[in-house]
Amino acid sequence: MGIVNEVIMGIVNEVRMGIVNEVRMEIVNEVRMGIVNEVRMGIVNKVRMGIVNEVRTGIVNEVRIGIVNEVRMGMVNEVRMGIVNEVRMGIVNEVRMGIVNEVRMGSLMRSEWGSLTRSEWGSLMRSESIKTLRSEWKRKTSVRIKSDTRIENENGTRIRIKSDIRQQ
């Protein structure tokens, strides 16, 4: 019950009720109720009810109810109910109910209910309920994550996944 649109010199192993749009010279292992849009020379291992938009020479290991927008020469290990927007030559290990906007040549180890806006050449070990803006630590009063995912396959089966997470 999945859709695979285009594969060029790549491998797609398992798709369950998901969509894989474009794969070039890389591997997509498992997609369950998720969407993988474009992978170039990268690896996407597992996507459950999430969206992976673009991976270029990077690795995305696991996404659960989350969104990974762009990875360039980086690695995203685990996202649970979170959003990772852009990673360039960096590593994001774990995001739970948090947002990571941009990582350039840096490393984010863990973020729970927190937001990391930008990290350049730096390392953030753990962030809980705080916001980091260019190595200046500031308190954040609220965190909100909204996602609305709609999946429809060729048989007409429709799936809609909505999540709205708030912390005051």
C-alpha positions as CSV (number, residue, x, y, z in Angstrom):
1,M,0.0,0.0,0.0
2,G,2.9,2.3,-0.6
3,I,4.1,4.4,-3.6
4,V,7.6,4.6,-5.0
5,N,7.9,7.2,-7.8
6,E,11.5,7.3,-9.0
7,V,14.6,5.3,-8.1
8,I,17.9,5.8,-9.9
9,M,20.8,3.6,-8.8
10,G,19.2,3.3,-5.3
11,I,17.6,0.7,-3.0
12,V,14.1,0.9,-1.5
13,N,13.5,-2.0,0.9
14,E,10.1,-1.5,2.6
15,V,7.3,0.9,2.2
16,R,4.1,0.6,4.2
17,M,1.3,3.1,3.5
18,G,4.0,5.7,2.6
19,I,5.4,7.6,-0.3
20,V,8.9,7.7,-1.6
21,N,9.3,10.2,-4.3
22,E,12.9,10.3,-5.6
23,V,16.0,8.2,-4.7
24,R,19.4,8.7,-6.4
25,M,22.4,6.5,-5.4
26,E,21.2,5.8,-1.9
27,I,19.2,3.6,0.4
28,V,15.8,4.0,1.9
29,N,15.1,1.1,4.2
30,E,11.7,1.4,5.9
31,V,8.8,3.9,5.6
32,R,5.6,3.5,7.6
33,M,2.8,6.0,7.0
34,G,5.5,8.6,6.1
35,I,6.8,10.6,3.2
36,V,10.4,10.6,1.8
37,N,10.7,13.2,-0.9
38,E,14.3,13.4,-2.1
39,V,17.5,11.5,-1.1
40,R,20.8,12.0,-2.9
41,M,23.8,9.9,-1.9
42,G,22.4,9.4,1.6
43,I,20.7,6.9,3.8
44,V,17.2,7.0,5.3
45,N,16.7,4.1,7.7
46,K,13.2,4.3,9.3
47,V,10.4,6.8,9.0
48,R,7.2,6.4,11.0
49,M,4.4,8.9,10.5
50,G,7.0,11.5,9.6
51,I,8.3,13.5,6.6
52,V,11.9,13.6,5.3
53,N,12.1,16.2,2.6
54,E,15.8,16.4,1.4
55,V,18.9,14.4,2.3
56,R,22.2,15.2,0.4
57,T,25.2,13.0,1.4
58,G,23.7,12.5,4.9
59,I,22.1,9.9,7.1
60,V,18.7,10.0,8.7
61,N,18.3,7.1,11.1
62,E,14.8,7.3,12.7
63,V,11.9,9.8,12.5
64,R,8.8,9.2,14.7
65,I,6.0,11.8,14.2
66,G,8.5,14.4,13.1
67,I,9.7,16.4,10.2
68,V,13.3,16.5,8.8
69,N,13.6,19.2,6.1
70,E,17.2,19.3,4.9
71,V,20.4,17.5,5.7
72,R,23.6,18.3,3.9
73,M,26.7,16.2,4.8
74,G,25.2,15.6,8.3
75,M,23.6,13.1,10.4
76,V,20.2,13.0,12.2
77,N,19.8,10.0,14.5
78,E,16.4,10.2,16.2
79,V,13.5,12.6,16.1
80,R,10.4,12.0,18.2
81,M,7.6,14.5,17.7
82,G,10.0,17.2,16.7
83,I,11.2,19.2,13.7
84,V,14.7,19.4,12.3
85,N,15.0,22.1,9.6
86,E,18.6,22.3,8.4
87,V,21.8,20.4,9.2
88,R,25.0,21.3,7.3
89,M,28.1,19.2,8.2
90,G,26.7,18.6,11.7
91,I,25.2,15.9,13.9
92,V,21.8,16.0,15.6
93,N,21.5,12.9,17.9
94,E,18.1,13.1,19.6
95,V,15.2,15.5,19.5
96,R,12.1,14.9,21.6
97,M,9.2,17.4,21.3
98,G,11.7,20.1,20.2
99,I,12.8,22.2,17.3
100,V,16.2,22.4,15.7
101,N,16.4,25.1,13.1
102,E,20.0,25.2,11.8
103,V,23.2,23.4,12.7
104,R,26.4,24.2,10.8
105,M,29.6,22.2,11.6
106,G,28.2,21.7,15.1
107,S,26.8,18.9,17.3
108,L,23.5,18.8,19.2
109,M,23.3,15.9,21.5
110,R,19.8,16.1,23.0
111,S,16.9,18.5,23.1
112,E,13.7,17.9,25.1
113,W,11.0,20.5,24.9
114,G,13.6,23.0,23.8
115,S,14.5,25.0,20.7
116,L,17.9,25.4,19.2
117,T,18.0,28.2,16.6
118,R,21.6,28.2,15.4
119,S,24.9,26.4,16.2
120,E,28.1,27.1,14.3
121,W,31.3,25.2,15.2
122,G,29.8,24.5,18.6
123,S,28.5,21.6,20.6
124,L,25.3,21.6,22.7
125,M,25.1,18.6,25.0
126,R,21.6,18.9,26.4
127,S,18.8,21.4,26.3
128,E,15.6,21.2,28.4
129,S,12.9,23.9,28.1
130,I,15.5,26.5,27.0
131,K,16.2,28.4,23.8
132,T,19.8,28.8,22.5
133,L,20.6,31.6,20.1
134,R,24.3,31.7,19.0
135,S,25.7,30.4,22.3
136,E,23.7,33.0,24.3
137,W,21.4,31.1,26.8
138,K,18.0,32.6,27.2
139,R,14.8,31.3,28.8
140,K,11.9,30.5,26.5
141,T,8.3,30.8,27.8
142,S,6.5,28.5,25.4
143,V,7.2,25.9,22.8
144,R,4.6,24.9,20.2
145,I,4.9,22.3,17.4
146,K,2.2,21.8,14.8
147,S,2.3,19.4,12.0
148,D,-0.4,18.3,9.5
149,T,0.5,15.4,7.2
150,R,-1.8,14.0,4.5
151,I,-1.0,10.8,2.7
152,E,-3.0,9.3,-0.1
153,N,-2.0,6.3,-2.1
154,E,-3.1,5.1,-5.5
155,N,-5.9,3.0,-4.1
156,G,-7.6,6.1,-2.6
157,T,-6.7,5.4,1.0
158,R,-6.3,8.6,2.9
159,I,-4.3,9.2,6.1
160,R,-4.2,12.4,8.0
161,I,-1.8,12.9,10.9
162,K,-2.2,16.1,12.9
163,S,-0.3,17.0,16.0
164,D,-0.3,20.2,18.1
165,I,2.1,20.2,21.1
166,R,2.3,23.1,23.5
167,Q,4.3,23.8,26.6
168,Q,3.8,27.0,28.6
